[in-house]
Amino acid sequence: MKKDFDNHGGNIDKEARKLGLSKENIIDASASIVPFKLPKKLNHCLIDSINNRSIRFYPDRSYFEVKNAISNWHNIDSSMILPGNGASELFTWAARDASLNGISSLPSPGFGDYQRALKCWNADYIYSPLPLSWTNRKPQEFPIKPKTNVLWITNPHNPTGQLWSRSSIKNLLDNYKLVICDEAFISLTPGGENQSIIDLTKSYKNLIVIRSLTKFLGVAGLRIGYAVANPDRLLKWKEIRDPWPVNTLAINATNLIMKESKMHKKRLNKIHRWIEEEGNWLHKSLSDFSTIKPLPSTTNFQLIKSDSSILKLIENLKQRGILLRDCRSFRNLGENWFRISLQKRKQNIKIITTLKDYIN
């Protein structure tokens, strides 16, 4: 299978067309997005943005209001923040800086979009294998020290679900010209914010931290993320990027969720309870099978190793309206690996029940 970003999970429209099913009749456990509706206030905000015709005008290119809202949430200067069209757009600009600093190390298995971003700039990179077994300790020490100029880190890691300790990442910062840390899942993860290194961007000019609101809000189609880094670096990105990469709806949604701290914290608490309850339930249920082994995870997906190829299993479940993540697109994982993203209990039960029809 071609190992690139085309094999990212969440291709529900494409799969629905192939299966002849409506999206509502598909359980998409291939994409790691929370299964909850938007808070009512946020839903009304988006509707009002259309009704009051604010989308008639170009977005504010300075992102003055949204940068201030994010900076207040993280207690960091607004000049160190740059909103983007989801985290993926920001990876592209981080990759530009990586290309100027030498060879990148991509811990593997890892998120394929880093490779896509580096290819945009003909950047040099190598893969640095991660151990494929670990304990359930939270957090874990980052286990490798690649000898390159640039290091890409995902925390918590995708696809393994390991949460790296803040201290072990901080200890790496003096060893590289540039460290790019993707914290897309960290706010979702119970105890995750304690391991964030966003505040270290104040002291380390060679550090870029990228966040996504897509998964937290469950709005993959809206595309909103932000980078935190040295202001001079972000100014250079702004000079060469598209004029209006972030749309008004995404800006207004971010403004509201960052300003309404009570709503924000309520959402986080709901997600953390769900991950703890459903994560434990799913891990225990998967452990009852004799031919597959779920690995410990801190976040809203679980990586599973099978004794044999899971390709037929993935296809069988797909025909029954359940999408699991085929992990062949992750380097160092093969056709014996798959990933399940947490759903609500009813859907999780259906996934386990259906798996019982095909494996022991």
N, C-alpha and C positions, 0 to 999 in steps of 0.2 A: 504493500500500500504506500502511496506517495505520502511522505512525512512532511506535511506543511500545514498552514493555517486553514486550508480548505476542510480539514478533518476535525476542526473545532466542533464541540457538541452544540446542541441547540438549533439544529437545522430543521425545526419542526414544520415549517411551511413546505419544504421540499419533501420531507417524509410523509406528510399528510397527503400530498398530491399522489405520491407513489402508492400509498396504501389505500387511497380512496376513502379516507376518514376525515372527519372534521378535527381541527386542532383540539377542540374541547373533549374529544373522545380518546386523546392520546395522553399517556403519562410520560412526560419528558424528563427522565432521570439522567439525561446525558449532559444537561447544562446546569451549572451550580448557581441557581437563582432562587431566592426565597419564594415560597409559594403563597405569600400573603398579599391581599389587596393593599392598595395605597391607603394611607390614612385619609379619612374623609376631607379633612381640611386641605390636604395636598391635592386631592382629586379635584376639589372645587377651585383651587388655585389654577390648575391647568385649564379647566373649563373657562374660568374668568379671563385667562390670557387670550383665549380665542374670542370670547364675547365682547371684551372691551377693545378689541382690535389692536392690542399691543404687538401682535405678530405682523402688523402692517408695516412696521418700521424695522430698520436694520438694528441688530443687537448692539449694545454698547461695546465697542472694541476695547475699551480700557478694562472692562469687567470690574469697575470700581466697587459696585455694591456687593457683588457675589464674592469678590476677593476679601472684602472686609468681613463678610459673614463667615467665611472659612477661616480667616485669620483669628477671629474672636473664638471660634470653636477650639482651635489648636493652640491658641496663645502664642502666635508667631506673626511676625510683621507681614503685612499684605503684599509687600514688594517681593516676598519669597514664594508667592503663589501664582500659578498660571493654570486657569481652567482649560480643559481640552475636550475634544469630541470622543469621550470615553478614554480609558487608559491606553487603548491601542494607538491613538494618534500621538500621544505623548511618548510612547515607546519609540516611535519613529524619530522624534527629535532627540531623545536620549541616545538613540543609536548613532545619530549624526555625531554627537560629542564622543561617543565610544570610538567611532572610526578615526577621530582625530587624536586619540590617545593610545592607539596600539591594538594589541590583540585582546579580544574579549573571551572570558570563560563563561560558558553556559552550563551550570550544574544540570546533570541529566540523570533520570528523565526530568523534563521541564516544559514549561509553556512554550509552544511553538511560535508564538508571535514575536518573540525576541529575535529569532532567526530571520523571520520575514523582515523585521525592522532593520536589522544589520545589512541584509542584502540590498536594501534601498540605497545604501551608501558604499557598496562593495567593501564592507568592513571585514577584517579578518577575525575569525573566532574559532575556538576549539570547544569540544564537549568534555566536561569533567564529571566522571561517573560518581553518583551518590550511592551509598550502601542501600540495598533493597530489603533490609530488615532493620527493625528498630523496636524500642520498648514503648510502653504507653506513658512514659514520663513526660510531663508538660512543665516548662518547655524543654526542647532538646538543644544540645550544643551544635552549632553548625559544624558538620563533620569533615569538611575538606578545606584545603588552603591552596587553590590553584596558583601556579606561577605564571601569571599573565599581568597585563597592564590594567585591565578592566574586569570587574566581577559583577555579574547579574545575579541577584538573589530574589526569590519569591518567599514572602513570609506572611501567613503560613504557606508552606510549599504546595505547589500544584504539579503533579497529581497525588502526592503522597499524604497530604494533610498534616504534615509535621509543622509544629510551631517552633521556630528557632528563637533562642534566647537573645535578648537585647545585648547582653554583655558579650556574647560570642561574636556577634556581628560588629559591635563597636571595636573589638580587638583587631578586626580586619582592616579598619579604615585607613590606618597608616601604611598599609602594605600595597595599596593600589592607587593609580592615578585617578581612577574613577570607580565608584561603586553605585550601582543602580538597584534600588530596592523597591520591589513591587509589593505593596501592601493591600492589594485589592480585596483580600478576604479577612484582613486583620480585625476590622471593626465587627464583623459577623462572629468572630471566634470568642467564646467565653474566656476572659482573661487576656485576650489578644492585645488590647491597647497597652497593657503593661510592658509589652515587648516591642512596641513601636519605637522607631528611631527618628521620627519626624523632628523632634527637638534638636537632634544632633546636627541638623542642617545649619543651625546657627553657628556652629563651631567648625564644621568640616565643609569647605568649599568643593571638595571632590565627591560629595554625596548628593544623589538625586533620589527622592522618595516619590513614588507615584501611587495615587489612590483612585478608587473607582466608587461611584455611588450607584452604579448599575445593579449590582448584586444586593446591596443593602436595601434599596427601594424596590427591587424587582421590576426594573424598567429598562430592560436590555435594549429596547427600541428607541429610547430617548437619548442615549449616548452622553454621559457626563462623567468626567473624572477631573483630577487636578494633580499638578506636579508641585512639589515643594523643594526648592533648591536655592542656590546663591542668586541674588537678583540680577547680576550681570549676565549669568548664563541664560536666565529666562528672557531677558531683554533681547538677546541674540536670536532665540527661538522665535520670539514674537515678530522680529523684523523679517523673517523669511517664511513664516507659515502662511496659510490661507488667511484672507482678511477676516472672515467670520466663521470660524470652525465650530462655535458653540451657538446653538439656536436659542431663541427667546424662551421657549417652553422649558428647556433644560436649565437655563439661567434662573427663571422664576421658581422652578421646583427646588433648585439648590439653595437659593436665597431663603426660601421658607423653611426648609428642613434644618438649615444651619442656624437660623435665627430662633426658631421655636424649639428651645432646648428641652422643654418638657415632652413635646411630641417626639423629638429625636431620641431621647433617653427611653421613652416608653417603647418605641420601635426596637431599639437595641435589646432591651430587657426581654421583649417577646421573642426575638430571634435567638437570644442566648438560651432561654428556657427550652425552645423548640430543638435546638441543636443538642443540648444535653440529654433531653428525653428521647428524641427520635434517634440520635446518634448511638446512644447506649442500646436502645431497643433493636435497631437495625444490626449493629455489630453482634449482639447476642444471637439474633435470629440467623444471621449468616454463619456464625460459628457452629451452628447445629448441623450444617452440611459437612459431609466427610471429604468431599472432593474439592472444596474451595476454602480459601483462608482469607478473611478480611484482616487488613492491617490497621493498627491503631491510628486514629485521626482525631484532630482537635476541632475541625471545622465541618462544613455542611456537605461533605462528600467522603466516600470511603473507597479506597483502592483495594481490589480483591485479586488474589492469585489463584488460578485454577490448576489442577493436576494435568489438564489436557487443554486442547484448543477450545476457545469459547466462541469461535466464529459462527458456528451453526446455532449455538444458544442465543447469541445476539440477534440473529436473523429470525429465529423462532419467536422470540419475545416481541420483536418489531412487528411481526405479522399479527400479533395479539394486542397491538397498540401500546407497547411499552418500549421506550427508547433508553438503552443503556449506553455508556461511553466505551466504545472500542478503543483500547489504549495503544494500538499499533502505531499511532501517529506520535507517540511519545518515544523519544530515543531511549534505548536500553530496555524497553518493554516490548513484548511480542504478543502473539495471539493467545497466550495463556493469561493475559491480564485484562481486567475491565474495571470500570469505576461506576459507582451508583451515587447520584446526588440525592440528598434527603428530600422527602416529600412529606405531606401530612400523613398521619397514621393510617388513614383509610387506603391511601395509595401505596404506602410502604407495605401494608399487609398484602395488597394485591400483587406487588412485585415478588414478595417472598413466596406466596401461594403459587404463583405462576412458575417461579424457579423450581419448585418441588415437582412440577410435571416433567422436568427435563434433566435434573441432576439429583444426586444422592447427598 
